[in-house]
Amino acid sequence: MMPSKREDDFAGRRQHLADLSEEELEEKFWDLAEEIVDPIMDLASTHTSPSIERSVLLRMGFNSLDAKAIVKKVQEAELLGKGAGHVVLKLAEREDMEIKEAGLALKDGDFSAESLRDLFTGGES
């Protein structure tokens, strides 16, 4: 059986875009792209787990025991939704440390939960 040929309806589907300039089309594209991506980003930020975060840390070069301890500290700071690797990265940037050094310092309790939460204040994500 031959597949049915799709009727060409491009002209009709593009009517609402026909009078837009190149700049307006680009703006519409990015607005629509944001509309698509926002729910995915929301889902990702609210649907992580200690297991996923340990996996990320393992890929960042931490061993499993260190990764488990880092995730525990991130959970205690109520930042798991930000991502444990993200917390370590932002901590390393703020403290001007190597990523590994920052993660191990976090694990060892060198930073309070409040100090870690401060990484995400001021409109930064």
C-alpha positions as CSV (number, residue, x, y, z in Angstrom):
1,M,0.0,0.0,0.0
2,M,1.4,3.4,-1.0
3,P,1.5,6.1,1.6
4,S,-0.9,9.0,0.9
5,K,0.6,12.2,-0.3
6,R,0.3,15.1,2.1
7,E,-1.6,18.0,0.6
8,D,0.5,21.2,0.3
9,D,-1.1,23.7,2.7
10,F,2.0,25.9,3.3
11,A,0.4,29.0,1.9
12,G,-2.5,28.8,4.2
13,R,-0.4,28.0,7.3
14,R,1.9,31.0,6.7
15,Q,-0.7,33.6,6.2
16,H,-0.4,35.0,9.7
17,L,3.3,35.4,9.2
18,A,3.3,36.9,5.7
19,D,3.3,40.5,6.7
20,L,6.1,40.2,9.4
21,S,9.5,41.7,8.8
22,E,12.7,39.6,9.2
23,E,13.2,41.0,12.7
24,E,9.6,40.3,13.7
25,L,9.9,36.8,12.4
26,E,13.0,36.2,14.4
27,E,11.4,37.7,17.5
28,K,8.4,35.4,17.0
29,F,10.7,32.4,16.6
30,W,12.5,33.1,19.9
31,D,9.2,33.7,21.7
32,L,7.8,30.4,20.5
33,A,11.1,28.6,21.3
34,E,11.0,30.0,24.8
35,E,7.4,28.9,25.1
36,I,8.4,25.4,24.3
37,V,11.6,25.3,26.5
38,D,10.2,26.9,29.6
39,P,8.1,23.9,30.7
40,I,11.0,21.6,30.1
41,M,13.3,23.7,32.2
42,D,10.6,23.8,35.0
43,L,10.3,20.1,34.8
44,A,14.1,19.5,34.9
45,S,14.5,21.8,37.9
46,T,11.8,20.1,40.0
47,H,12.4,16.5,38.9
48,T,15.8,15.5,40.0
49,S,16.9,13.0,42.6
50,P,20.0,12.4,44.7
51,S,20.9,9.5,42.4
52,I,20.8,11.8,39.3
53,E,22.9,14.4,41.1
54,R,25.5,11.8,42.3
55,S,25.7,10.7,38.7
56,V,26.4,14.3,37.5
57,L,29.1,14.6,40.2
58,L,30.7,11.3,39.1
59,R,31.0,12.7,35.6
60,M,32.6,15.8,37.1
61,G,35.4,13.6,38.5
62,F,34.3,13.0,42.1
63,N,34.4,9.5,43.5
64,S,31.1,7.9,44.7
65,L,31.7,8.5,48.4
66,D,32.5,12.2,47.8
67,A,29.6,12.6,45.5
68,K,27.2,11.1,48.0
69,A,28.5,13.4,50.7
70,I,28.3,16.5,48.4
71,V,24.7,15.6,47.5
72,K,23.8,15.3,51.2
73,K,25.2,18.8,51.9
74,V,23.3,20.2,48.9
75,Q,20.1,18.6,50.1
76,E,20.6,20.0,53.6
77,A,20.9,23.5,52.0
78,E,17.6,22.8,50.1
79,L,19.4,23.3,46.8
80,L,18.9,19.9,45.1
81,G,16.6,21.5,42.5
82,K,19.5,23.7,41.4
83,G,21.7,20.7,40.7
84,A,24.6,19.5,42.9
85,G,27.0,20.1,40.0
86,H,25.7,23.6,39.5
87,V,26.2,24.3,43.2
88,V,29.8,23.1,43.1
89,L,30.5,25.1,39.9
90,K,29.0,28.3,41.3
91,L,30.9,27.7,44.6
92,A,34.2,27.2,42.7
93,E,33.6,30.4,40.7
94,R,32.7,32.5,43.8
95,E,35.6,31.2,45.8
96,D,38.1,31.2,42.9
97,M,38.8,27.5,43.4
98,E,39.1,24.5,41.2
99,I,35.9,22.5,40.8
100,K,37.3,19.5,42.6
101,E,38.6,21.6,45.4
102,A,35.3,23.4,45.9
103,G,33.4,20.1,45.9
104,L,35.6,18.6,48.5
105,A,35.5,21.7,50.7
106,L,31.7,21.6,50.4
107,K,31.7,17.9,51.4
108,D,34.0,18.7,54.4
109,G,31.5,21.3,55.7
110,D,33.6,24.4,55.0
111,F,30.5,26.2,53.8
112,S,27.3,26.7,55.6
113,A,23.9,26.0,54.0
114,E,23.2,29.8,54.1
115,S,26.5,30.4,52.3
116,L,25.5,27.9,49.6
117,R,22.0,29.4,49.2
118,D,23.7,32.8,48.8
119,L,25.1,31.5,45.5
120,F,21.7,31.8,44.0
121,T,20.5,35.2,45.3
122,G,20.5,38.4,43.4
123,G,18.6,37.1,40.3
124,E,21.3,34.6,39.3
125,S,20.3,31.0,38.6
